[in-house]
Amino acid sequence: MDDILIRKLRTEDAEDISNIYAAITQTPVKDDFIHIITVQVDRKEDASFVAEFNGRVVGYMISIVISGGFGIKKSTWISNMGVTPKFMGQGIGESLARKIFEFSREKGIKDIYTSVRWDSPDLLSFFKTLGFDRSNFINLRKVLE
């Protein structure tokens, strides 16, 4: 889509991003999610972008840059993304990812990571088409009582 503008995340995007997230997950958005988005704006080292169509945010990709965590080199981690359901399948997610790739290259970062649930084949397929593959990490979880 030629009319899509990819730009850096801004504080005022938090509500639009929350609405996209709610539309995808079919769950209400909690205040802490909005807070995470607004905090992300202040993190100048990170690469978080939105896709805008006719002045409206229709997609987002939030990533963080980690230096030296768990014995790896400086890397970019895509932590959250979403595209308004009616705009899915139009290349917006790919454009957002490519912008993060470009940002990472400019910072000298070669490794980009993300996590995908195994029961999300559409998301897994999306990242595989971008060249992602299994990494040397295993996600671990502890449930607190």
C-alpha positions in Angstrom: 0.0 0.0 0.0 1.6 3.2 -1.2 -0.5 5.4 1.1 0.9 3.9 4.3 3.4 6.0 6.3 5.8 4.2 8.6 7.0 6.4 11.4 8.4 6.3 15.0 6.0 5.6 17.8 4.6 8.7 19.6 2.9 9.0 23.0 -0.4 9.9 21.3 -0.4 6.6 19.5 -1.1 4.6 22.7 -4.9 4.7 22.4 -4.9 3.6 18.7 -2.4 0.8 19.5 -4.6 -0.3 22.4 -7.6 -0.5 20.1 -5.7 -2.6 17.6 -4.5 -4.9 20.3 -8.1 -5.3 21.6 -9.5 -5.9 18.2 -7.0 -8.7 17.6 -7.1 -10.4 21.0 -10.8 -9.8 21.6 -10.0 -8.8 25.1 -10.2 -5.4 26.9 -6.9 -3.5 27.2 -5.5 -3.0 30.7 -4.0 0.3 31.8 -0.5 -1.2 32.1 -0.5 -2.0 28.4 -1.1 1.7 27.6 1.6 2.6 30.2 4.1 0.3 28.5 3.4 2.0 25.1 3.9 5.5 26.5 7.2 4.4 28.3 8.4 3.0 25.0 8.4 6.4 23.4 11.0 7.7 25.9 13.4 4.8 25.1 15.4 6.4 22.4 17.6 3.4 21.8 14.7 1.2 20.9 13.0 0.8 17.6 9.2 1.1 17.7 7.2 2.2 14.7 3.6 2.6 13.6 1.9 2.4 10.2 -0.4 5.3 9.5 -3.1 5.4 6.8 -5.0 8.7 6.3 -3.8 10.0 9.6 -4.9 6.9 11.5 -2.6 4.3 13.1 -3.4 0.9 11.5 -0.4 -1.1 12.7 2.4 -1.1 15.1 5.6 -3.0 16.0 7.3 -2.5 19.3 10.9 -3.6 19.8 13.6 -3.2 22.4 17.3 -3.2 22.1 19.2 -5.4 24.6 22.9 -5.2 25.2 24.8 -8.2 26.5 21.8 -10.0 28.0 22.3 -13.8 28.6 25.6 -13.8 26.8 24.5 -12.5 23.4 25.6 -9.5 21.5 23.6 -6.3 21.3 20.3 -7.4 19.6 16.8 -6.2 18.8 13.8 -8.0 20.3 10.4 -7.5 18.7 8.1 -7.7 21.7 4.7 -6.8 20.3 3.0 -6.1 17.0 -0.4 -5.8 15.5 -2.3 -4.6 12.4 -5.9 -3.6 12.3 -7.8 -6.7 11.2 -9.3 -5.0 8.0 -5.7 -4.0 7.0 -4.2 -7.4 7.5 -2.6 -9.1 4.5 -1.7 -5.9 2.8 2.0 -5.8 3.7 1.8 -3.5 6.7 3.5 -5.9 9.1 6.2 -6.6 6.6 6.8 -2.8 6.1 7.0 -2.3 9.9 9.5 -5.2 10.2 11.6 -3.9 7.4 11.8 -0.5 9.2 13.0 -2.3 12.3 15.6 -4.2 10.2 16.8 -0.9 8.8 17.0 0.7 12.2 18.9 -2.3 13.6 21.4 -2.2 10.7 22.1 1.5 11.3 22.9 0.7 14.9 25.2 -2.1 13.9 22.8 -4.8 15.2 22.8 -8.1 13.3 20.5 -10.3 15.4 16.7 -9.7 15.7 14.6 -12.0 17.9 11.0 -12.5 18.7 8.8 -15.1 20.4 5.7 -16.7 18.9 3.3 -19.1 20.5 3.3 -22.5 18.7 -0.5 -22.3 18.5 -0.3 -19.1 16.4 0.5 -20.5 13.0 -0.4 -17.3 11.2 2.1 -15.3 13.2 4.7 -18.0 13.0 4.3 -18.1 9.2 4.5 -14.3 9.0 7.9 -14.2 10.8 9.2 -17.2 8.8 8.4 -15.3 5.5 10.6 -12.5 6.9 13.5 -14.9 7.3 13.1 -15.7 11.0 14.0 -19.2 12.2 14.4 -21.0 15.5 17.0 -19.5 17.7 19.2 -21.0 20.5 16.7 -19.8 23.2 14.1 -21.7 25.0 11.3 -19.8 26.6 10.9 -20.7 30.3 8.0 -19.9 32.5 7.2 -20.0 36.2 3.6 -19.5 37.5 3.5 -17.7 40.8 0.8 -18.5 43.3 
